[in-house]
Amino acid sequence: MLIRPVQIPVLRYPGEAVWAVAKHEDKFLYWSDVEDGWELEALQPNGGIEDRGCNQFELHHIMYQLFGAPYLLP
């Protein structure tokens, strides 16, 4: 899932970009310094994301979205 960090343009805000650090299926995991949080988005055909998410997720929230609740050993 990890990729070399890459900037992805935010199409709604020309000149703004987010840092993607992982890819799962067709979505990129990125950090938004504007929102101070993590998001997961698919790229548009022109190589950017339409808008940055505003959920301010912590990384464990994204992992829960992808993989469900963690399995706890007894």
N, CA, C and O atoms as a Maestro MAE file, in Angstrom:
{
 s_m_m2io_version
 :::
 2.0.0
}

f_m_ct {
 s_m_title
 :::
 protein
 m_atom[296] {
  # First column is atom index #
  i_m_mmod_type
  r_m_x_coord
  r_m_y_coord
  r_m_z_coord
  i_m_residue_number
  s_m_chain_name
  s_m_pdb_residue_name
  s_m_pdb_atom_name
  i_m_atomic_number
  :::
  1 25 0.807 -1.196 0.000 1 A "MET " " N  " 7
  2 3 0.000 0.000 0.000 1 A "MET " " CA " 6
  3 2 0.853 1.264 0.000 1 A "MET " " C  " 6
  4 15 0.473 2.268 -0.603 1 A "MET " " O  " 8
  5 25 1.999 1.225 0.668 2 A "LEU " " N  " 7
  6 3 2.816 2.435 0.736 2 A "LEU " " CA " 6
  7 2 3.362 2.788 -0.633 2 A "LEU " " C  " 6
  8 15 3.726 1.915 -1.422 2 A "LEU " " O  " 8
  9 25 3.412 4.080 -0.898 3 A "ILE " " N  " 7
  10 3 4.011 4.599 -2.121 3 A "ILE " " CA " 6
  11 2 4.995 5.690 -1.731 3 A "ILE " " C  " 6
  12 15 4.966 6.189 -0.606 3 A "ILE " " O  " 8
  13 25 5.845 6.049 -2.641 4 A "ARG " " N  " 7
  14 3 6.699 7.208 -2.403 4 A "ARG " " CA " 6
  15 2 5.780 8.425 -2.295 4 A "ARG " " C  " 6
  16 15 4.919 8.609 -3.154 4 A "ARG " " O  " 8
  17 25 5.937 9.260 -1.263 5 A "PRO " " N  " 7
  18 3 5.056 10.423 -1.131 5 A "PRO " " CA " 6
  19 2 5.037 11.261 -2.411 5 A "PRO " " C  " 6
  20 15 6.075 11.568 -2.998 5 A "PRO " " O  " 8
  21 25 3.832 11.613 -2.815 6 A "VAL " " N  " 7
  22 3 3.648 12.384 -4.041 6 A "VAL " " CA " 6
  23 2 2.569 13.438 -3.805 6 A "VAL " " C  " 6
  24 15 1.573 13.187 -3.128 6 A "VAL " " O  " 8
  25 25 2.785 14.605 -4.369 7 A "GLN " " N  " 7
  26 3 1.781 15.656 -4.262 7 A "GLN " " CA " 6
  27 2 0.709 15.436 -5.320 7 A "GLN " " C  " 6
  28 15 1.006 15.143 -6.479 7 A "GLN " " O  " 8
  29 25 -0.538 15.583 -4.900 8 A "ILE " " N  " 7
  30 3 -1.683 15.460 -5.791 8 A "ILE " " CA " 6
  31 2 -2.421 16.794 -5.774 8 A "ILE " " C  " 6
  32 15 -2.777 17.286 -4.704 8 A "ILE " " O  " 8
  33 25 -2.657 17.387 -6.947 9 A "PRO " " N  " 7
  34 3 -3.349 18.678 -6.980 9 A "PRO " " CA " 6
  35 2 -4.814 18.562 -6.541 9 A "PRO " " C  " 6
  36 15 -5.477 17.552 -6.779 9 A "PRO " " O  " 8
  37 25 -5.294 19.625 -5.895 10 A "VAL " " N  " 7
  38 3 -6.701 19.731 -5.508 10 A "VAL " " CA " 6
  39 2 -7.361 20.624 -6.557 10 A "VAL " " C  " 6
  40 15 -7.090 21.823 -6.621 10 A "VAL " " O  " 8
  41 25 -8.226 20.031 -7.375 11 A "LEU " " N  " 7
  42 3 -8.762 20.728 -8.538 11 A "LEU " " CA " 6
  43 2 -9.631 21.928 -8.183 11 A "LEU " " C  " 6
  44 15 -9.653 22.914 -8.919 11 A "LEU " " O  " 8
  45 25 -10.336 21.856 -7.080 12 A "ARG " " N  " 7
  46 3 -11.213 22.966 -6.680 12 A "ARG " " CA " 6
  47 2 -10.409 24.202 -6.249 12 A "ARG " " C  " 6
  48 15 -10.907 25.326 -6.305 12 A "ARG " " O  " 8
  49 25 -9.170 23.978 -5.822 13 A "TYR " " N  " 7
  50 3 -8.321 25.064 -5.327 13 A "TYR " " CA " 6
  51 2 -7.004 25.072 -6.115 13 A "TYR " " C  " 6
  52 15 -6.020 24.478 -5.674 13 A "TYR " " O  " 8
  53 25 -6.979 25.731 -7.260 14 A "PRO " " N  " 7
  54 3 -5.749 25.752 -8.071 14 A "PRO " " CA " 6
  55 2 -4.539 26.201 -7.255 14 A "PRO " " C  " 6
  56 15 -4.595 27.174 -6.502 14 A "PRO " " O  " 8
  57 25 -3.448 25.466 -7.428 15 A "GLY " " N  " 7
  58 3 -2.223 25.763 -6.691 15 A "GLY " " CA " 6
  59 2 -2.115 25.015 -5.378 15 A "GLY " " C  " 6
  60 15 -1.041 24.992 -4.777 15 A "GLY " " O  " 8
  61 25 -3.186 24.406 -4.918 16 A "GLU " " N  " 7
  62 3 -3.153 23.653 -3.671 16 A "GLU " " CA " 6
  63 2 -2.956 22.174 -3.980 16 A "GLU " " C  " 6
  64 15 -3.442 21.671 -4.993 16 A "GLU " " O  " 8
  65 25 -2.244 21.488 -3.104 17 A "ALA " " N  " 7
  66 3 -1.999 20.061 -3.273 17 A "ALA " " CA " 6
  67 2 -1.993 19.382 -1.908 17 A "ALA " " C  " 6
  68 15 -1.841 20.028 -0.872 17 A "ALA " " O  " 8
  69 25 -2.163 18.062 -1.935 18 A "VAL " " N  " 7
  70 3 -2.085 17.232 -0.730 18 A "VAL " " CA " 6
  71 2 -0.986 16.208 -0.957 18 A "VAL " " C  " 6
  72 15 -0.568 15.983 -2.093 18 A "VAL " " O  " 8
  73 25 -0.514 15.584 0.119 19 A "TRP " " N  " 7
  74 3 0.543 14.571 0.030 19 A "TRP " " CA " 6
  75 2 -0.045 13.182 0.172 19 A "TRP " " C  " 6
  76 15 -0.568 12.840 1.233 19 A "TRP " " O  " 8
  77 25 0.030 12.374 -0.879 20 A "ALA " " N  " 7
  78 3 -0.414 10.979 -0.835 20 A "ALA " " CA " 6
  79 2 0.763 10.110 -0.411 20 A "ALA " " C  " 6
  80 15 1.889 10.303 -0.868 20 A "ALA " " O  " 8
  81 25 0.485 9.141 0.478 21 A "VAL " " N  " 7
  82 3 1.548 8.273 1.001 21 A "VAL " " CA " 6
  83 2 1.244 6.789 0.826 21 A "VAL " " C  " 6
  84 15 2.110 5.947 1.065 21 A "VAL " " O  " 8
  85 25 0.016 6.461 0.409 22 A "ALA " " N  " 7
  86 3 -0.364 5.062 0.216 22 A "ALA " " CA " 6
  87 2 -1.505 4.994 -0.794 22 A "ALA " " C  " 6
  88 15 -2.209 5.973 -1.039 22 A "ALA " " O  " 8
  89 25 -1.661 3.799 -1.371 23 A "LYS " " N  " 7
  90 3 -2.751 3.565 -2.315 23 A "LYS " " CA " 6
  91 2 -3.414 2.245 -1.974 23 A "LYS " " C  " 6
  92 15 -2.742 1.241 -1.738 23 A "LYS " " O  " 8
  93 25 -4.740 2.256 -1.951 24 A "HIS " " N  " 7
  94 3 -5.519 1.031 -1.717 24 A "HIS " " CA " 6
  95 2 -6.589 0.973 -2.794 24 A "HIS " " C  " 6
  96 15 -7.456 1.842 -2.882 24 A "HIS " " O  " 8
  97 25 -6.509 -0.076 -3.615 25 A "GLU " " N  " 7
  98 3 -7.389 -0.214 -4.765 25 A "GLU " " CA " 6
  99 2 -7.269 1.045 -5.625 25 A "GLU " " C  " 6
  100 15 -6.179 1.327 -6.124 25 A "GLU " " O  " 8
  101 25 -8.335 1.805 -5.814 26 A "ASP " " N  " 7
  102 3 -8.242 2.996 -6.669 26 A "ASP " " CA " 6
  103 2 -8.158 4.302 -5.878 26 A "ASP " " C  " 6
  104 15 -8.257 5.383 -6.458 26 A "ASP " " O  " 8
  105 25 -7.978 4.210 -4.565 27 A "LYS " " N  " 7
  106 3 -7.966 5.412 -3.728 27 A "LYS " " CA " 6
  107 2 -6.589 5.658 -3.121 27 A "LYS " " C  " 6
  108 15 -5.842 4.727 -2.819 27 A "LYS " " O  " 8
  109 25 -6.281 6.933 -2.953 28 A "PHE " " N  " 7
  110 3 -5.017 7.353 -2.358 28 A "PHE " " CA " 6
  111 2 -5.256 7.871 -0.954 28 A "PHE " " C  " 6
  112 15 -6.204 8.614 -0.703 28 A "PHE " " O  " 8
  113 25 -4.381 7.469 -0.042 29 A "LEU " " N  " 7
  114 3 -4.383 7.973 1.329 29 A "LEU " " CA " 6
  115 2 -3.508 9.210 1.332 29 A "LEU " " C  " 6
  116 15 -2.339 9.152 0.949 29 A "LEU " " O  " 8
  117 25 -4.071 10.327 1.763 30 A "TYR " " N  " 7
  118 3 -3.305 11.570 1.750 30 A "TYR " " CA " 6
  119 2 -3.488 12.375 3.029 30 A "TYR " " C  " 6
  120 15 -4.472 12.232 3.755 30 A "TYR " " O  " 8
  121 25 -2.508 13.220 3.272 31 A "TRP " " N  " 7
  122 3 -2.520 14.145 4.402 31 A "TRP " " CA " 6
  123 2 -2.836 15.530 3.868 31 A "TRP " " C  " 6
  124 15 -2.232 15.974 2.892 31 A "TRP " " O  " 8
  125 25 -3.772 16.211 4.496 32 A "SER " " N  " 7
  126 3 -4.087 17.595 4.144 32 A "SER " " CA " 6
  127 2 -3.646 18.493 5.292 32 A "SER " " C  " 6
  128 15 -4.186 18.417 6.396 32 A "SER " " O  " 8
  129 25 -2.660 19.344 5.023 33 A "ASP " " N  " 7
  130 3 -2.221 20.262 6.075 33 A "ASP " " CA " 6
  131 2 -3.248 21.363 6.316 33 A "ASP " " C  " 6
  132 15 -3.273 21.945 7.400 33 A "ASP " " O  " 8
  133 25 -4.090 21.660 5.342 34 A "VAL " " N  " 7
  134 3 -5.142 22.662 5.522 34 A "VAL " " CA " 6
  135 2 -6.174 22.153 6.522 34 A "VAL " " C  " 6
  136 15 -6.592 22.881 7.423 34 A "VAL " " O  " 8
  137 25 -6.577 20.907 6.357 35 A "GLU " " N  " 7
  138 3 -7.575 20.316 7.254 35 A "GLU " " CA " 6
  139 2 -6.948 19.626 8.454 35 A "GLU " " C  " 6
  140 15 -7.648 19.263 9.398 35 A "GLU " " O  " 8
  141 25 -5.630 19.443 8.424 36 A "ASP " " N  " 7
  142 3 -4.902 18.795 9.506 36 A "ASP " " CA " 6
  143 2 -5.449 17.399 9.781 36 A "ASP " " C  " 6
  144 15 -5.755 17.041 10.919 36 A "ASP " " O  " 8
  145 25 -5.563 16.614 8.694 37 A "GLY " " N  " 7
  146 3 -6.073 15.261 8.861 37 A "GLY " " CA " 6
  147 2 -5.858 14.415 7.627 37 A "GLY " " C  " 6
  148 15 -5.396 14.900 6.594 37 A "GLY " " O  " 8
  149 25 -6.205 13.126 7.749 38 A "TRP " " N  " 7
  150 3 -6.049 12.139 6.694 38 A "TRP " " CA " 6
  151 2 -7.361 11.949 5.956 38 A "TRP " " C  " 6
  152 15 -8.439 12.103 6.531 38 A "TRP " " O  " 8
  153 25 -7.261 11.613 4.677 39 A "GLU " " N  " 7
  154 3 -8.424 11.297 3.855 39 A "GLU " " CA " 6
  155 2 -8.058 10.222 2.842 39 A "GLU " " C  " 6
  156 15 -6.882 9.924 2.634 39 A "GLU " " O  " 8
  157 25 -9.065 9.650 2.220 40 A "LEU " " N  " 7
  158 3 -8.897 8.607 1.220 40 A "LEU " " CA " 6
  159 2 -9.776 8.988 0.035 40 A "LEU " " C  " 6
  160 15 -10.997 9.070 0.174 40 A "LEU " " O  " 8
  161 25 -9.171 9.221 -1.129 41 A "GLU " " N  " 7
  162 3 -9.919 9.675 -2.307 41 A "GLU " " CA " 6
  163 2 -9.374 9.027 -3.570 41 A "GLU " " C  " 6
  164 15 -8.189 8.704 -3.657 41 A "GLU " " O  " 8
  165 25 -10.258 8.842 -4.550 42 A "ALA " " N  " 7
  166 3 -9.851 8.391 -5.880 42 A "ALA " " CA " 6
  167 2 -9.459 9.608 -6.715 42 A "ALA " " C  " 6
  168 15 -9.991 10.702 -6.530 42 A "ALA " " O  " 8
  169 25 -8.526 9.399 -7.631 43 A "LEU " " N  " 7
  170 3 -8.116 10.468 -8.531 43 A "LEU " " CA " 6
  171 2 -9.136 10.659 -9.642 43 A "LEU " " C  " 6
  172 15 -9.782 9.709 -10.081 43 A "LEU " " O  " 8
  173 25 -9.269 11.903 -10.088 44 A "GLN " " N  " 7
  174 3 -10.069 12.215 -11.263 44 A "GLN " " CA " 6
  175 2 -9.261 11.842 -12.503 44 A "GLN " " C  " 6
  176 15 -8.053 11.631 -12.395 44 A "GLN " " O  " 8
  177 25 -9.881 11.757 -13.666 45 A "PRO " " N  " 7
  178 3 -9.155 11.382 -14.878 45 A "PRO " " CA " 6
  179 2 -7.945 12.275 -15.196 45 A "PRO " " C  " 6
  180 15 -7.005 11.826 -15.852 45 A "PRO " " O  " 8
  181 25 -7.964 13.527 -14.739 46 A "ASN " " N  " 7
  182 3 -6.835 14.429 -15.020 46 A "ASN " " CA " 6
  183 2 -5.742 14.374 -13.964 46 A "ASN " " C  " 6
  184 15 -4.826 15.195 -13.995 46 A "ASN " " O  " 8
  185 25 -5.812 13.419 -13.020 47 A "GLY " " N  " 7
  186 3 -4.727 13.198 -12.082 47 A "GLY " " CA " 6
  187 2 -4.786 13.955 -10.779 47 A "GLY " " C  " 6
  188 15 -3.808 13.943 -10.031 47 A "GLY " " O  " 8
  189 25 -5.882 14.609 -10.472 48 A "GLY " " N  " 7
  190 3 -6.022 15.318 -9.204 48 A "GLY " " CA " 6
  191 2 -7.243 14.817 -8.451 48 A "GLY " " C  " 6
  192 15 -8.003 13.990 -8.955 48 A "GLY " " O  " 8
  193 25 -7.422 15.329 -7.235 49 A "ILE " " N  " 7
  194 3 -8.654 15.048 -6.501 49 A "ILE " " CA " 6
  195 2 -9.548 16.278 -6.646 49 A "ILE " " C  " 6
  196 15 -9.066 17.409 -6.696 49 A "ILE " " O  " 8
  197 25 -10.840 16.042 -6.710 50 A "GLU " " N  " 7
  198 3 -11.788 17.149 -6.932 50 A "GLU " " CA " 6
  199 2 -11.729 18.169 -5.797 50 A "GLU " " C  " 6
  200 15 -11.637 19.372 -6.041 50 A "GLU " " O  " 8
  201 25 -11.781 17.692 -4.580 51 A "ASP " " N  " 7
  202 3 -11.800 18.567 -3.405 51 A "ASP " " CA " 6
  203 2 -11.145 17.801 -2.272 51 A "ASP " " C  " 6
  204 15 -11.244 16.576 -2.218 51 A "ASP " " O  " 8
  205 25 -10.482 18.494 -1.371 52 A "ARG " " N  " 7
  206 3 -9.889 17.802 -0.228 52 A "ARG " " CA " 6
  207 2 -10.978 17.549 0.797 52 A "ARG " " C  " 6
  208 15 -11.870 18.373 0.998 52 A "ARG " " O  " 8
  209 25 -10.890 16.395 1.442 53 A "GLY " " N  " 7
  210 3 -11.866 16.066 2.475 53 A "GLY " " CA " 6
  211 2 -11.744 17.015 3.654 53 A "GLY " " C  " 6
  212 15 -10.694 17.619 3.868 53 A "GLY " " O  " 8
  213 25 -12.798 17.142 4.404 54 A "CYS " " N  " 7
  214 3 -12.773 18.062 5.550 54 A "CYS " " CA " 6
  215 2 -13.087 17.341 6.854 54 A "CYS " " C  " 6
  216 15 -13.529 17.962 7.821 54 A "CYS " " O  " 8
  217 25 -12.858 16.027 6.880 55 A "ASN " " N  " 7
  218 3 -13.200 15.247 8.067 55 A "ASN " " CA " 6
  219 2 -12.141 15.278 9.161 55 A "ASN " " C  " 6
  220 15 -12.440 14.966 10.314 55 A "ASN " " O  " 8
  221 25 -10.930 15.644 8.826 56 A "GLN " " N  " 7
  222 3 -9.831 15.678 9.788 56 A "GLN " " CA " 6
  223 2 -9.661 14.335 10.491 56 A "GLN " " C  " 6
  224 15 -9.491 14.277 11.709 56 A "GLN " " O  " 8
  225 25 -9.709 13.243 9.700 57 A "PHE " " N  " 7
  226 3 -9.547 11.913 10.264 57 A "PHE " " CA " 6
  227 2 -8.142 11.708 10.798 57 A "PHE " " C  " 6
  228 15 -7.168 12.230 10.255 57 A "PHE " " O  " 8
  229 25 -8.057 10.932 11.882 58 A "GLU " " N  " 7
  230 3 -6.772 10.419 12.324 58 A "GLU " " CA " 6
  231 2 -6.532 9.131 11.538 58 A "GLU " " C  " 6
  232 15 -7.472 8.555 10.990 58 A "GLU " " O  " 8
  233 25 -5.303 8.688 11.482 59 A "LEU " " N  " 7
  234 3 -4.968 7.531 10.663 59 A "LEU " " CA " 6
  235 2 -5.754 6.284 11.063 59 A "LEU " " C  " 6
  236 15 -6.127 5.497 10.193 59 A "LEU " " O  " 8
  237 25 -6.013 6.086 12.341 60 A "HIS " " N  " 7
  238 3 -6.761 4.893 12.752 60 A "HIS " " CA " 6
  239 2 -8.194 4.923 12.238 60 A "HIS " " C  " 6
  240 15 -8.792 3.862 12.058 60 A "HIS " " O  " 8
  241 25 -8.770 6.105 11.993 61 A "HIS " " N  " 7
  242 3 -10.106 6.182 11.404 61 A "HIS " " CA " 6
  243 2 -10.101 5.641 9.974 61 A "HIS " " C  " 6
  244 15 -11.025 4.933 9.573 61 A "HIS " " O  " 8
  245 25 -9.074 5.970 9.216 62 A "ILE " " N  " 7
  246 3 -8.956 5.477 7.847 62 A "ILE " " CA " 6
  247 2 -8.750 3.964 7.848 62 A "ILE " " C  " 6
  248 15 -9.347 3.260 7.033 62 A "ILE " " O  " 8
  249 25 -7.917 3.459 8.748 63 A "MET " " N  " 7
  250 3 -7.681 2.019 8.813 63 A "MET " " CA " 6
  251 2 -8.979 1.279 9.145 63 A "MET " " C  " 6
  252 15 -9.219 0.193 8.617 63 A "MET " " O  " 8
  253 25 -9.806 1.845 10.002 64 A "TYR " " N  " 7
  254 3 -11.101 1.239 10.324 64 A "TYR " " CA " 6
  255 2 -11.995 1.215 9.090 64 A "TYR " " C  " 6
  256 15 -12.671 0.219 8.835 64 A "TYR " " O  " 8
  257 25 -12.004 2.312 8.315 65 A "GLN " " N  " 7
  258 3 -12.806 2.362 7.081 65 A "GLN " " CA " 6
  259 2 -12.367 1.274 6.100 65 A "GLN " " C  " 6
  260 15 -13.203 0.647 5.449 65 A "GLN " " O  " 8
  261 25 -11.069 1.054 5.998 66 A "LEU " " N  " 7
  262 3 -10.540 0.086 5.041 66 A "LEU " " CA " 6
  263 2 -10.699 -1.356 5.501 66 A "LEU " " C  " 6
  264 15 -11.085 -2.221 4.715 66 A "LEU " " O  " 8
  265 25 -10.402 -1.618 6.773 67 A "PHE " " N  " 7
  266 3 -10.261 -2.986 7.235 67 A "PHE " " CA " 6
  267 2 -11.223 -3.413 8.336 67 A "PHE " " C  " 6
  268 15 -11.225 -4.579 8.730 67 A "PHE " " O  " 8
  269 25 -12.036 -2.497 8.838 68 A "GLY " " N  " 7
  270 3 -12.973 -2.824 9.899 68 A "GLY " " CA " 6
  271 2 -12.312 -2.734 11.267 68 A "GLY " " C  " 6
  272 15 -11.185 -2.263 11.413 68 A "GLY " " O  " 8
  273 25 -13.050 -3.200 12.254 69 A "ALA " " N  " 7
  274 3 -12.567 -3.130 13.637 69 A "ALA " " CA " 6
  275 2 -11.360 -4.041 13.810 69 A "ALA " " C  " 6
  276 15 -11.298 -5.115 13.213 69 A "ALA " " O  " 8
  277 25 -10.404 -3.615 14.624 70 A "PRO " " N  " 7
  278 3 -9.227 -4.456 14.853 70 A "PRO " " CA " 6
  279 2 -9.603 -5.715 15.633 70 A "PRO " " C  " 6
  280 15 -10.498 -5.709 16.478 70 A "PRO " " O  " 8
  281 25 -8.901 -6.772 15.323 71 A "TYR " " N  " 7
  282 3 -9.078 -8.028 16.053 71 A "TYR " " CA " 6
  283 2 -8.222 -7.959 17.299 71 A "TYR " " C  " 6
  284 15 -7.015 -7.733 17.213 71 A "TYR " " O  " 8
  285 25 -8.817 -8.146 18.426 72 A "LEU " " N  " 7
  286 3 -8.092 -8.123 19.691 72 A "LEU " " CA " 6
  287 2 -7.817 -9.535 20.156 72 A "LEU " " C  " 6
  288 15 -8.732 -10.353 20.253 72 A "LEU " " O  " 8
  289 25 -6.577 -9.819 20.439 73 A "LEU " " N  " 7
  290 3 -6.205 -11.138 20.944 73 A "LEU " " CA " 6
  291 2 -6.701 -11.306 22.366 73 A "LEU " " C  " 6
  292 15 -6.707 -10.344 23.135 73 A "LEU " " O  " 8
  293 25 -7.121 -12.520 22.734 74 A "PRO " " N  " 7
  294 3 -7.615 -12.744 24.114 74 A "PRO " " CA " 6
  295 2 -6.477 -12.667 25.111 74 A "PRO " " C  " 6
  296 15 -6.696 -12.828 26.311 74 A "PRO " " O  " 8
  :::
 }
 m_bond[295] {
  # First column is bond index #
  i_m_from
  i_m_to
  i_m_order
  :::
  1 1 2 1
  2 2 3 1
  3 3 4 2
  4 3 5 1
  5 5 6 1
  6 6 7 1
  7 7 8 2
  8 7 9 1
  9 9 10 1
  10 10 11 1
  11 11 12 2
  12 11 13 1
  13 13 14 1
  14 14 15 1
  15 15 16 2
  16 15 17 1
  17 17 18 1
  18 18 19 1
  19 19 20 2
  20 19 21 1
  21 21 22 1
  22 22 23 1
  23 23 24 2
  24 23 25 1
  25 25 26 1
  26 26 27 1
  27 27 28 2
  28 27 29 1
  29 29 30 1
  30 30 31 1
  31 31 32 2
  32 31 33 1
  33 33 34 1
  34 34 35 1
  35 35 36 2
  36 35 37 1
  37 37 38 1
  38 38 39 1
  39 39 40 2
  40 39 41 1
  41 41 42 1
  42 42 43 1
  43 43 44 2
  44 43 45 1
  45 45 46 1
  46 46 47 1
  47 47 48 2
  48 47 49 1
  49 49 50 1
  50 50 51 1
  51 51 52 2
  52 51 53 1
  53 53 54 1
  54 54 55 1
  55 55 56 2
  56 55 57 1
  57 57 58 1
  58 58 59 1
  59 59 60 2
  60 59 61 1
  61 61 62 1
  62 62 63 1
  63 63 64 2
  64 63 65 1
  65 65 66 1
  66 66 67 1
  67 67 68 2
  68 67 69 1
  69 69 70 1
  70 70 71 1
  71 71 72 2
  72 71 73 1
  73 73 74 1
  74 74 75 1
  75 75 76 2
  76 75 77 1
  77 77 78 1
  78 78 79 1
  79 79 80 2
  80 79 81 1
  81 81 82 1
  82 82 83 1
  83 83 84 2
  84 83 85 1
  85 85 86 1
  86 86 87 1
  87 87 88 2
  88 87 89 1
  89 89 90 1
  90 90 91 1
  91 91 92 2
  92 91 93 1
  93 93 94 1
  94 94 95 1
  95 95 96 2
  96 95 97 1
  97 97 98 1
  98 98 99 1
  99 99 100 2
  100 99 101 1
  101 101 102 1
  102 102 103 1
  103 103 104 2
  104 103 105 1
  105 105 106 1
  106 106 107 1
  107 107 108 2
  108 107 109 1
  109 109 110 1
  110 110 111 1
  111 111 112 2
  112 111 113 1
  113 113 114 1
  114 114 115 1
  115 115 116 2
  116 115 117 1
  117 117 118 1
  118 118 119 1
  119 119 120 2
  120 119 121 1
  121 121 122 1
  122 122 123 1
  123 123 124 2
  124 123 125 1
  125 125 126 1
  126 126 127 1
  127 127 128 2
  128 127 129 1
  129 129 130 1
  130 130 131 1
  131 131 132 2
  132 131 133 1
  133 133 134 1
  134 134 135 1
  135 135 136 2
  136 135 137 1
  137 137 138 1
  138 138 139 1
  139 139 140 2
  140 139 141 1
  141 141 142 1
  142 142 143 1
  143 143 144 2
  144 143 145 1
  145 145 146 1
  146 146 147 1
  147 147 148 2
  148 147 149 1
  149 149 150 1
  150 150 151 1
  151 151 152 2
  152 151 153 1
  153 153 154 1
  154 154 155 1
  155 155 156 2
  156 155 157 1
  157 157 158 1
  158 158 159 1
  159 159 160 2
  160 159 161 1
  161 161 162 1
  162 162 163 1
  163 163 164 2
  164 163 165 1
  165 165 166 1
  166 166 167 1
  167 167 168 2
  168 167 169 1
  169 169 170 1
  170 170 171 1
  171 171 172 2
  172 171 173 1
  173 173 174 1
  174 174 175 1
  175 175 176 2
  176 175 177 1
  177 177 178 1
  178 178 179 1
  179 179 180 2
  180 179 181 1
  181 181 182 1
  182 182 183 1
  183 183 184 2
  184 183 185 1
  185 185 186 1
  186 186 187 1
  187 187 188 2
  188 187 189 1
  189 189 190 1
  190 190 191 1
  191 191 192 2
  192 191 193 1
  193 193 194 1
  194 194 195 1
  195 195 196 2
  196 195 197 1
  197 197 198 1
  198 198 199 1
  199 199 200 2
  200 199 201 1
  201 201 202 1
  202 202 203 1
  203 203 204 2
  204 203 205 1
  205 205 206 1
  206 206 207 1
  207 207 208 2
  208 207 209 1
  209 209 210 1
  210 210 211 1
  211 211 212 2
  212 211 213 1
  213 213 214 1
  214 214 215 1
  215 215 216 2
  216 215 217 1
  217 217 218 1
  218 218 219 1
  219 219 220 2
  220 219 221 1
  221 221 222 1
  222 222 223 1
  223 223 224 2
  224 223 225 1
  225 225 226 1
  226 226 227 1
  227 227 228 2
  228 227 229 1
  229 229 230 1
  230 230 231 1
  231 231 232 2
  232 231 233 1
  233 233 234 1
  234 234 235 1
  235 235 236 2
  236 235 237 1
  237 237 238 1
  238 238 239 1
  239 239 240 2
  240 239 241 1
  241 241 242 1
  242 242 243 1
  243 243 244 2
  244 243 245 1
  245 245 246 1
  246 246 247 1
  247 247 248 2
  248 247 249 1
  249 249 250 1
  250 250 251 1
  251 251 252 2
  252 251 253 1
  253 253 254 1
  254 254 255 1
  255 255 256 2
  256 255 257 1
  257 257 258 1
  258 258 259 1
  259 259 260 2
  260 259 261 1
  261 261 262 1
  262 262 263 1
  263 263 264 2
  264 263 265 1
  265 265 266 1
  266 266 267 1
  267 267 268 2
  268 267 269 1
  269 269 270 1
  270 270 271 1
  271 271 272 2
  272 271 273 1
  273 273 274 1
  274 274 275 1
  275 275 276 2
  276 275 277 1
  277 277 278 1
  278 278 279 1
  279 279 280 2
  280 279 281 1
  281 281 282 1
  282 282 283 1
  283 283 284 2
  284 283 285 1
  285 285 286 1
  286 286 287 1
  287 287 288 2
  288 287 289 1
  289 289 290 1
  290 290 291 1
  291 291 292 2
  292 291 293 1
  293 293 294 1
  294 294 295 1
  295 295 296 2
  :::
 }
}
